[in-house]
Amino acid sequence: MNDEITARRSQLIAQRTGLQEKYVRGVVDLLQEGATVPFISRYRKEATGGMTDVEVAQVASELDNVAELEHRKEYILSTIEGQGKLTPDLRTRIEECWDATTLEDIYLPYKQKRRTRAQVAREAGLEPLADAILKQTNTPLAQLIAKLSPLQEDPEGSLQGAKDIIAERVSEDEHARQTLRTTFSIHARICSKVIKGKDAEGQNFRDYFDWQEPLKRCSSHRLLAMRRGEAEGILRVSICVDDEPAMERIARQFVRGNGECSKAVREAVEDGYKRLLEPSIAGEFGTLSRQKADEEAIRIFVSNLEQLLMASPLGQKRVMGIDPGFRTGCKVVCLDAEGNLLHHDVIFPHPPRAERVKAMLTIQTLVEKYGVQAISIGNGTAGRETEDFVRHLDLPANVEVYSVSEDGASIYSASEIAREEFPNEDVTVRGAVSIGRRLMDPLAELVKIDPSSIGVGQYQKDVNQTALRKSLEDTVIKCVNRVGVNLNTASQWLLTYVSGLGPSLAQNIVRYRRENGPFHSRKELMKVPRLGAKAFEQAAGFLRIKNGEVPLDNSAVHPERYELVEKMARDQHCSVAQLMSDKALRDNIKIEDYVNDEVGLPTLRDIMTELDKPGLDPRQPLQAFAFDPTVHDISDLREGQVLPGIVTNITNFGAFVDIGIHVKGLVHVSQLADHYVKDPTTVVRVQQHVMVRVVGIDKQRERISLSMRKNS
């Protein structure tokens, strides 16, 4: 791509994002060379001015938007040119336009459309009559019709045809459209009404049976709720403004005087407004409001998913996973420290079968036989009862018991990934394995599940699914590369998300590892089929090799900087391993002495941080948690009660908290803190341990209201 195009794109992106143009240009150049967002943000800080991964991703997104707009302009230019209507001025306007809405307004009069009333009138030769009426002279209409209409036998039809042409011109006029957009942006209302006869079956939407509010104040969750009701045929939703003042603003742009022609123009303007212009702009604002609501819902979903993926891991310990159940029993699996399945069984500690003694002996025997260090229990049906049962067993003091979210475990257990991992086990065993592995490393296990099935977010089935999938995949990629991946133990599905790899190379790495044994160095990656220099550059820094031949391979120091670190070690008269283990040696290094044309202080600071704590997992250590032992059911609750809980989901109207019963409580946004909270994600995070106070109990609707405010 030539420098002129790249420079123009960089300038536009800088204007849109507020980022410095020279650093935007650096990111754009790297992206066009095939670099990934994680690689750029981690290893090219000199080129980006230290942009965060969020800012680099923003530049990447805007680059796609600008490229898409360029392609649209090319199409519009070729279409209008093909019609023989592309004047030099029109070409210039299109080429210099970088606003998508304005571009579509320019194109609208030339856009191919279905056969309209105006088109029929033009084909009948009535355009000269429409032009004459628009001039609004004092010439009587009858005289203009007699002179200019080819339909002399039908003067009324001639006038109507001319007005149809004027009405369409009004609806396609850029100034008129922008005027009405301004009116909508200030005064638009969203209205929702129940469809006649749908009251009974639409009780979930009863709050919106007769609802209206200013569109600009409508929160994303209310808009998405109304749109869901509309999609299910319960509600009729509309976006509108007061027509009279809005129409008058448009009329002033076209009507001059009070003569016959002026009256005809006014009638045409009113028709064009009601029939064409207002529905068009209302539809536009409907789409924009939906996009805005989607973006907000996706933002919250992404935030929740990131927090869930970055949840504290137990680490490589021997784990027992239990998938609880009443009638079908609890599925029990024992896993080694790498998550491999060693044994599976079924116990029945609960009614209707209730073989508690046998279940107790089974758990105790398995814990001893397989050296279990922790027990992971799913939080679904029978989860709390199973947790209580296990906690009361006579187990070694070092065995911790954890409740783990099982959202999506059933999706995984029936997936192709699970079948490939455990071809000889049924779905119940696979689900229990997933629950056990989630405790060991939530990130490594959750990447195998469609993020939309994990159970966080709001209205995820209602938002734009393409945008949702892209945002969720980008989030998984960000989290995987932020943590780093053990090259010798990572699954194919985890490796897929490593910068520069993807499904094919991930599969090749696992196949190579299976055939040749564990990797001894990052450099050995170059022996993997089809893994070339570019993929190695993008991926190597995010892959870790513990106890390998090269100490730096278990750090985030990129192989391209090994020579620099080796020079630091030589200058300190020691080996790289000694430099990494001896803080006194590192303290002697003046990083300014190692600045060169390629490496600046940002990279050198990152290198020193890695030498201090190589391969440090950025996730917080796992903390033990226990629900209130006196609370098992909604009937055990009372107002004013203070309980421990775990945040399971965050929406823009509050946070849902698990307090150890089958119903999640809601902490409304107004109850999250003693101060005003605009965005709940700034106050709480998914998987956070919190103390909540019960402020409302609705047993009939199974709704629990909670508060985190210290001052009631």
N, C-alpha and C positions, 0 to 999 in steps of 0.2 A: 504494500500500500504506500502511495507516495506521501512525502512529507507534508504537502499542502493539505491533503485530506485529514491526516493525523493531527496536524496543528489546529485545523478548524474544529475537529471533534473534541480535542482537548480543551479548546477555548470554551466551547458550548457546555461541556461537562463541568468545567470550573465555575461557570456562571450559574449553573443549576444547583451545584452542590455547595458552593461557597468555599471550596478547597483551592489551594494555591495552584495556578495553572502549570507551573514548571513540574510540580510533583504529580499532578494529574497526567501530564504528558509522560512522565516516567512510568506510571502505572499502565497507561494505554499502550506504550511501546512494549512493555513486558507481556501484557495480555495478548497482544498481536503476535508475539513471538512464541506463544503457547504456554506461558507460565500460568500457574494456578493461583487462586486467591490466597490459600494458606502459605504457599511458598513465597509469594511476593511480600505479604505482611510480616513474615518471620525472617526472611533471609535477604531482603532487598530494601532495607530501611533507609539507606543513603539515597536511593532513587525515589523513594516515596515520601521522604521527610518524616519518617516514623509514623505513617498512617496506621491506624488500627485495622484489624481484619474487617470490621464493620464498614469502615471508610473505603477500603479497597473493594469490598463487595459492592458498595454503592457506586463507585466508579465503573465497575464491570457492568452493573445493571444499566446505568445511564449510557454506556457505550453501546449496549444492545438496542436501547431505545433510539439513540441517534442514528444508528445504522438502519433500523427499521424505518425511521422517518425518511432517510435518504432514499431507500428503495421505493417508498410510497411516492415521493416526489418524482422519481424517474418514471413511475407508472403513470402518474397524472400528466406529466409533460408529454409523454408519448401518446396518451389517449387524446388529449386536446389537439395535439399536432395532427393526429390522424383524422380529426374532424375538420382540419383546415382553419382552426380558430385561434391558433397560438400566435399572438402578437408579441413583439419584442418586450413591451411593457409587462404583459402578462407573464412571460417567461421570467423576467427579472423578479417580479413579485413572488412567484412560486419558488425560485431558486434562493431567494433571500428570506423566505419564511421558515421559521424553526419552531412554530407553535402548531401542534397537531390540529387543534380546533379551528384556528384561523385558516390553515391549509385546506381543511375540508369545506369551509365556507367559500373559499375562492373556487374550489373545484365544483361545488354544488350545481351551478347553472349548466355545467358541461357534463355532468354525471349521467350515465345511461340509466333511465328509469322506466317503469312501466308506462303504458300509454295513458296519459292524464287528460283531464278535461282541457287544460291549456294546450296540450299537444294536438288534440283534435281541432281546436280553434285555429291553431297555426296552420295545420294542414288545409283548413278551409279558407286560408288567405286573410284572416282577421287581424294579423299582427300590425299592419299599418293603421288600422282603426284604433287598436289599443294604444299605439304610440301617440296618435293624435289626441285621444282622450286624456292621456297622462300629461300632455302639455297644458291642459286646463285653460284653453282660450275661451272667448265669449261666443265662439261659433256654436250654434244649436246642435244638439246631438243628432237630430233627424238629418240635418244637412251633412254632418260628418259621415253618417251611415250611408246616406244616398251617394256620397262621393267616393267612399273608400271600401264599402263592404261588397264583396262579390255575391252576397246572399240578399239581393234586393227584395226578394219576395218574403223575407223573414227578418224584419228590422229588430224584433225582440230577441230572436236567436242571435243576431249579429252583435247586439249590445251585450248579451250574456256571455258570448264567446270572448269578446274583448275584455270583459271584466274577469273572466277566468284566467286570461293571460296576465292581467295586472295582478291578480291575487297570487299567482305563482311567483311572479317577480318579487312581490313583497315578501313572500315566505323565503325566498332565496337571497334577499338583499343582506349583505354582510352587516351593514349598520343596524338594520332592523333586528337581525338576529342577536347582535351584541347588546342592543338596548334591552331586549327581552331577557337575555341571560343575566344582565345586571339586576333586573327586577326580580328574577327568580332567586338569584343569590342572596338577596336581602329579604324578600317577602314570601318565598315559597313555603307552603305547608304540606305536610304529609297527612293524609286522611285514611282511616281504615274503618270499614263497615262490614258487619256480618251479612253474608248472603242469605236472603230470605229462605227460611226452612232449614238452615244449617246450625241453628243454635245448639241443639241437643248434642250433635256429634262433634261440635267444635269447642267443648268446654276448656280445653287446654289453651284456647286463644281468647277466652272471655274478656280479658283485660283490654282487648283491641276490638271488641264488637262495635264500639262507637268512640273512636279515638282520633284526635288530631293534635298536632303540635308543629311549631316551626321546624322546617327540615334541617336547618343548620344546628338545631339543638337536639336532634334525634340521635340517641346513642346507637352504636352498632348493634348491640344485642336486641334493642327494641325493633330496629329496622329489619334485622334478620328474622326476628320472630314474626313480624307482620308478613314478610315475603314468604316465609314458610307456610303461614296460614293461607296466603294467596295461592301458593303452589298446590296446597291440599284441597282447594276449592271451598274453603271456609270463609275467607275474607275477600273483600274487594278493596284494593289499595290504589290510591291516586296521589299525584303531586300536582299542586295547582297554585295559582295566585288569583287575586281579585281581577277579573277580566276587564272591567270598565276602565279603571285608570291605566292598566297596562296597554290596552288597545288604543287608548287616546294618545299615549306616548308614541306609539307606532304611527298612528294616523297623522300626527303633526309632521312627520318626516315626508309625507307624500301629498297631503291635501293642502291646496292653496285656493282660497276664495270660497264662494258659495254658489257658483254657477252650476249649470246642468252637468258639465263635465266633472266638476269638483265633487258633486254629490255622487256621481257614478264611481269616481275613484274611492270615495269614502266607503261606499257599499262593497267595493272590491277589496279594500283593505280589511274591513270587518270579516268578510268571507275568508280571505287569506289567513287572517289571524286565527279564527275559530277552527277552520278546516285543515290548515296546513302548518302554520307557524307555531301556534301554542302547543299542539300535540307533539311537534318535533322537539321543541325545547323542553317540554315536560318529560318526554322520553329520554332526552339527553341527560337531564338532571336525575331521572330515575336510575339511569345507568351509572352516572357519576357517584350518586349517593350509595348505590350498591357496591361499587368498586371501593369507595371509602370505607364502608362497613366491612367489606371483605378484608381489606388491608389491615384494619384494626383487629378483627378477629384472628387473622393469620399472625399478626404481630404477637398477640397474646399466646396463641398456640405455640409459636416458635419459642417464645420466652419460657413457657412451661416445659416444652420438650427439651430445651437446652439445660434447664435446671434438673430435669429428670435424668438426662444422659450423663450429666456431671455429678450425679448423686454419689455419696461416699461409698467406696468399695470396701468389702471386708478383706480382699486380697486372696492370695493363693493359700487357702486352708481347706482342710477336709470338711465337707459340708453334707448334712442331711437335708434333703428337700422334701417338704410335705405338701401335697395338694389336697386340702381338706374336703370332706363330704360327709353327708349323713347316711343316706340309703345305700350308696355304692361304696362307702368306706373312704378312708384316707390313703392316697397313693404315696408311698414312701420310697425315696431313692437315696443311695449313698454315692457321693462323688469324691474323687481324689482331688488333690490340690490344683490340678490342671482342668478340673471340670469333667473328667471322663467318668462314665457310668460304671460303677462297680457292682451294684446290687439294687434290686427293686422288690417291693413287697406291698401288701395291702393290710391295713389294720382297721378295726371297727370299734372305736372307743365311744361312739355315740349311739343313741337310739336311732332306728328301731332294733338294730342287732345288738349293740352294746356289749362287746366282748372286751371289757376294759382291762381285766387282768392280763389276758393274752396280748392285748395291744401294748400294755405297759412293759411286759417282758420282752416283746419284740423290739421296741425302741431301745431299751436298755442294752439288750444283746448286740444290736447293730452298732450302737454308739461305741461299745467296747471293742467289738470285732474290727471295725474299720477306722478306729481312732478319730471319730467325729469330733471336730473342734467347734462347730456351730450348727444350729438348726434353723432353717429358713422355712417359714410357714406362710402359705398364701392367705391373703386377707379377704377372700370371697366367702361363699356359703360355708358355714361351720368353721370359719377361720378363727374367730375369737374363742369358740368352745375348744378347738384343738390346741390353741395356744395355752389356754388355762390348763388343759390336761397335761401338756408337755412340761409346763413350768412346775407342776406339782410332782413330777417324777423325781426319783432319786438318781440324779445325773452328776457326773464329775463337776467340780466347781468351775473348771475352766470352759465348760460348754455354755456358750451364750445362745439365747433364743431370740429370734427376730421375726417380726411380722413384715411380709414383703408384698407389695402390690402385684396382683396377678392379672391386671388388665392386659389383654392381648395374648396371654399364655395359651388360650384355646386356639387363637388364630395361628400362633406359631406351631402348636402341636399337630395341626392338620395341614401344615404348609409343605411345599416341596422341599424346603430347606431341612425341616425336621425329618421328613422321610429319608432324605439323603444321609443325614447324620445317624438316624436310628431306624434302619430299614426293617429290623426284626422286632421292634417294640411298638405297642399300640399308643394311641394318642394320650392316654392317661399317664403313661410313663414319661412320654416326651414333655407333657405339661409340668410334671413334678421336677424334671431335670431343669427346665427353664426357670422355675421358681428358685431352685437351689443356686443356679448360676447367676441369677439376678443379684443375689446377695454378694457373691464373690466379686462380680464386676458388672454393674448395671449396663454400662456402655457396650461392652462386648456382646451382651446378650440381646439388648434392645435393638441393635442394628439389624437383627434378623427379622424384625417385625415391622409391618407397614405402620409408620408413625401415626397415621390417622386412627389406628386401632388401639393405641396405647391408653386412651382414656383421659387425655388432658385437652383443654381448650373449650371453645363454645361454638355451637352450630357448625362444626367442621364439615358436616355433610352438605351444608347449604352454601358454602362459599365456593369461589372459583376453584375447581379441583386442580387445574393445571398450575395456577399460581401457588396453591397450597402445596402440591407435591414438590415444586421447585424450591420453595422456601424451606420445607422440611428437610429435603435432601441436602440443601446447602448448610442447614444447621447441623445435621449429622456429620457432614464432612468437617465442619469447623470444630466440633467437639472431638472427633476422632484424632484430628491432627494436633489439636491443643494438648491432648493427653499423651499422644505417642502410642506406638504399637510394638509389642514384642514380636519380632520377626519370626521367632522359632515356635511360638505357641498360638499366634493369632489365627482365627478361622479365616476361611476364604471370604466370608461375608464382611468381616471386619476389615480385612485388607482392601476390599473393594473401594472403601471410602478414603483410603490413603491418597494424598496428593500425587497425581501423575499416574496412578495405577488403573483402577477400573476393574470390571468383572473378569475380563480375559487374562490380564496380567496377574491378577490375584489368584486365579485358578492355576496359572502356570507356576507361580511361586509355591503354592501348596503341593503341586505335583512334583516339582523339583525337590522340595523338602522331604516328601515321602520316598522318593527314589534315591536320594543322596545323603539323607540325614540332615541334622540341623546346620544352619549357616554358621560359619566361623568368623565371618567378617562381612561388613556391608559391601565391600568390593566384590564379594562372591555373587552378589545379585546380578552382576553383568553376565553371568553364565546362564541365567534364566532365559529360556527361549523368548524372543521378541521384546525383551526388555532392553531398550537401547539407551544411549547416553542421555537423551532428553528426559525419559521417564526416570532414570536413575537420579538425575539432577533434582527433579521435582519431588521424588519420594524419599530419598536416602535419609534426609535429616529427621524424618518423622518415624523412622523404623529403628528399633532398639535391639541390640544383641547383648544379653547378659553373659558375663564370664567368657567373652570372646577373645580373639587374638589381639584386637585393638581396643584399648580402654575407652577411647572416645566414641566407639560404636554404641556404647550404652548411654550416650548423652544426646542433646539436641544440637551439638556442634556439627555443622555440615561438613562432609568430607572435603569440600573445596577449601576449607579453612584448617585442615589438619596440619598442613605444612607451616602455617602461621603459629599454631600452638606448639608444634615441635621446635620452632625457632625460639619461642618463649622459654621452653624447657632447656634448650641448649644454653641460652643466655643465663639461666639460673643453675647451670651445671648439674642438671638432673634429668631423669626420664619423664615422659608424659604422665605415667602412672604416679610417680612421686609428686609431680606438680599438682595432680588432682587430689592427692591425699594429704598434702601438707599446706595448711593455710599460710604459714609463715613464708613459704616460697612464693605463694601467689601474691601476698602483700608486698613483696619486693618489686612486683611488676608495675611499671609506669606505662599504661596502655597508650598514652600519647606517642610513645616511641614507635608504635607499630602501625600508625596511620599511614596509608598509602593511597594511590589513585583509586584502588578498588575497595578498600576497607576503611570505613570511618569509625568514629567513636560509638555510634549506636550498635554496630555489629560487634565491636570489641567489648562493649559492656555486656552484651548478651553472652559472649563467649566466657567472660569471667564469671558471670552468674552460673552458667552451666558447669564450669570447673569447680565452683563452690559446692553445688548440689546436683551432680550429674543424674539425669533421668528422673528428676523429682516429679512425682505425680501431683498435678495442680489441684486435684480433688481433696476435699477435707476428709480427715479421718472419720471412720464410722463411729457413731455414738449409740450406746444401748438405749432402748426406750421401752416403757411399759405403760399400758392403759390403766385407768383406775380399776382396781380389782372388784369394786362394788357395782360397776356399771356394765351390764350385758345387753340391755334392751331399752327401748324408748320409755318403757314404763318405769325404769329405774331413775329417770331424770327428774329433776325438780328445778324450778327457776332459782337463779342465784348460785347454783352449784358451779364450782371451779374445777375444770378437768384438764388433764394433759391430752394433747391431740397432735395429729400430723396433717399438714397441709397437703391435700391430694390434687387440687385443681384450682386455678386462678382464672377469673373472668374479669371483664371491666366493671362488673357490678359487685364484686367481692371475691371471697375465697371460700372454698369448701374444705371442711376439716373432718378427718376421721377421728372419732372419739371412742372407737372400740365397739360400736354397734353397727347394725346393717344399714343404718341411715346416716348419710353424711350431713353434718350441720353446715349452715351458711353463716359466715361472718360478712354481713353487708359492708360495702365500702365505707359507709358512715360509722361503722363500728370497729374498723381496723386499728384506729389510733385516736389519741385525744386531740390531734390536730386534723385539719382538712386534708383528705387524701384524694388526689385526682387520678392517680394511676396505682392500682393495687400492687403491681409488680415492683414498685419502689419500697414497699413495706414488708411484703412476705414473699417467700419463694417455695416452690414445690418441694416436698419432703422435709420442710422445716418443722422442727418440734416447737409447739406453742402451748401456752396455757390460755384456755378460753372459759368464758362464763356463760352459762345458759340463760338466755333472756326471753325465750319463747318456745313453747312446745305445742305443736298441732298434731295430735295422735291420729286423727282421722285422715289427714292428708299426708301424714308421715313427714312433717317438716320441722326442723329444729333451727331456731335462731340463736346465734352465738355472738359474743362480743369479746374483743381483745382490748377494749378501752380500760384504762386503769381508773379513770374517773367516770362513773356511770352518769 
